[in-house]
Amino acid sequence: MNINKRINAFAELGNIILNPKTSNLYSTLQNAISNAHIVNPWFTPEFCTQAINSIASNWLNHNALNSWVNQYPMLQNSNSAPKKIAVIMAGNVPFVGFHDLLAVAVTGNVFIGKTSSKDGGLMQTIIEMLKQIEPEMGNMLFLTDERLPEFDAIIATGSDNSARYFDYYFAKYPNIIRKNRSSIAILMGNETESDLKGLANDIFTYFGLGCRNVSTIFVPNNYSFISLIPHFESYKYLANHNKYANNYEYNRALYLMNSAKHLDNGFSIFVESQTIGTPVGVINYSHYNSQKEIIGFIDQNSENIQCVVAKESVFSKAIPFGAAQSPILTDYADNIDTVEFILSFK
């Protein structure tokens, strides 16, 4: 199965997702999206749909895929036997393991996936659709609920605790082990209404559970953080979600009992802290004196930061406001090039 056929299969999947009327295969995906919340209440139909539409729009078209693979000359000329790549996927946001599946398959290797118990059948549905689109994918894409079968390399994503387990058990294999990360935003005080609405998306999409969700906001010393909070009102409906509301109310009770300083807008809590990563329903904020101070903070905490949302004039590698949850194919998790990793060993 040559690289063009593999690209065509993923591009057709993208077309079906974005143009449901072109194929009856979409009904299978629609059913999975509608029912995922039964297994995982965080996987609401709204957020599942948003996640897969973002993937299809940004990744699953001929232009994006060809541009991506053309960056790897070795891939164009590779005649090596397929390698078996095991992928242990997280279950924090819908379709979170898709990029790893895509990287393994598009390079012509065998994907052996182990989904989280919280996946809700989403990745299984995607794989079945790909097999329907291109039957030869049946020899390349596998999922297992049991012990991983024999493999040549592994990509594992999980918490800091599970990463220690992965490091120990998979040390003898070529591996990528991903731990907890979160994202930060830097405000200058001259952001537009559109910027701040975009920031709300960066914070609250997927209930804030993803590594690309902003958990900590840095603002200038003279910035009134209270004036920012009204821009987040479009997400107040999250308080109607049982699990989100339970987390928010629990954390609010802790701050109240401890008489800890905080701001509360009725569905989220804002705490002055530079800590990266927060409980559900909590956002940290911190004042800074200079941009140099922020760059130093980013350098010191690079191992814990997935992405930085800001204007490019503030940080050269910044992601625009509102784009944190719409990564392109080269926005690799933990800044580790997955394709390069797969191509790096025999």
Secondary structure as GFF3:
##gff-version 3
##sequence-region A 1 346
A	DSSP	alpha_helix	3	18	.	.	.	ID=ss1
A	DSSP	three_ten_helix	20	22	.	.	.	ID=ss2
A	DSSP	alpha_helix	26	39	.	.	.	ID=ss3
A	DSSP	alpha_helix	45	58	.	.	.	ID=ss4
A	DSSP	alpha_helix	62	69	.	.	.	ID=ss5
A	DSSP	alpha_helix	73	76	.	.	.	ID=ss6
A	DSSP	beta_strand	84	88	.	.	.	ID=ss7
A	DSSP	alpha_helix	98	106	.	.	.	ID=ss8
A	DSSP	beta_strand	110	114	.	.	.	ID=ss9
A	DSSP	alpha_helix	122	133	.	.	.	ID=ss10
A	DSSP	three_ten_helix	135	139	.	.	.	ID=ss11
A	DSSP	beta_strand	141	143	.	.	.	ID=ss12
A	DSSP	beta_strand	153	157	.	.	.	ID=ss13
A	DSSP	alpha_helix	160	169	.	.	.	ID=ss14
A	DSSP	beta_strand	175	178	.	.	.	ID=ss15
A	DSSP	beta_strand	182	186	.	.	.	ID=ss16
A	DSSP	alpha_helix	193	204	.	.	.	ID=ss17
A	DSSP	three_ten_helix	205	208	.	.	.	ID=ss18
A	DSSP	beta_strand	214	220	.	.	.	ID=ss19
A	DSSP	three_ten_helix	225	227	.	.	.	ID=ss20
A	DSSP	three_ten_helix	229	240	.	.	.	ID=ss21
A	DSSP	alpha_helix	242	257	.	.	.	ID=ss22
A	DSSP	beta_strand	263	264	.	.	.	ID=ss23
A	DSSP	beta_strand	269	272	.	.	.	ID=ss24
A	DSSP	beta_strand	282	288	.	.	.	ID=ss25
A	DSSP	alpha_helix	291	300	.	.	.	ID=ss26
A	DSSP	beta_strand	305	309	.	.	.	ID=ss27
A	DSSP	three_ten_helix	333	335	.	.	.	ID=ss28
A	DSSP	alpha_helix	338	343	.	.	.	ID=ss29
###
